[in-house]
Amino acid sequence: MKKIIVFLAMALLAVSFVMAVIPRQIAGNPTCSDVGYNGSEYKIDPPTPGSYIIDGVNEFKWTTSDGVYFNWTSSIGIDAVICKGGNKANVYDYDPASNGDNGLHCPVNPSGNPAAISHIAVCFDGFNEIPEFTTIGAALVLAGAGLFIYRKRH
């Protein structure tokens, strides 16, 4: 049983690394259309943590404990989150659209620390997409491996 738990923990850890979003850095003050999204945009300025109705119906909620790193959830799939700070912005792209993420921040300053949040922009098109095969495939592989090990032992 211990081997199964260790295997599943390692597999989940590997999947979480594959699913991590690495931001792309854009100079200036980009909008959603500037970074390739032609759907809707909701800008949170000033960056006050809380819940926002972004399209008249769906909620986007973000939280921070230090004003630098933040987490978000949404009732609608989000295609990108832009975090503006200093003279640049970090763009977090989600394909497929996501309903949440953790540990986002603005670009790192020359001091080695992320810039304080100037504002956040949320890019969305109103469609909740079907996850890519890699996400579905990883879940199926984990489920299959767990079933195989369980049946082998019993």
Protein Blocks (a to p, Z undefined) as FASTA:
>chain_A
ZZmmmmmmmmmmmmmmmmpccddddehjddfklnopabdcdddddddeddddfkopaccd
dddfklpaccdddfbdcfbdcddehjbdcddddddddfbdehiacdddfkopacddfbdc
dddehiacdddfklmmmmmmmmmmmmmmmmmmZZ
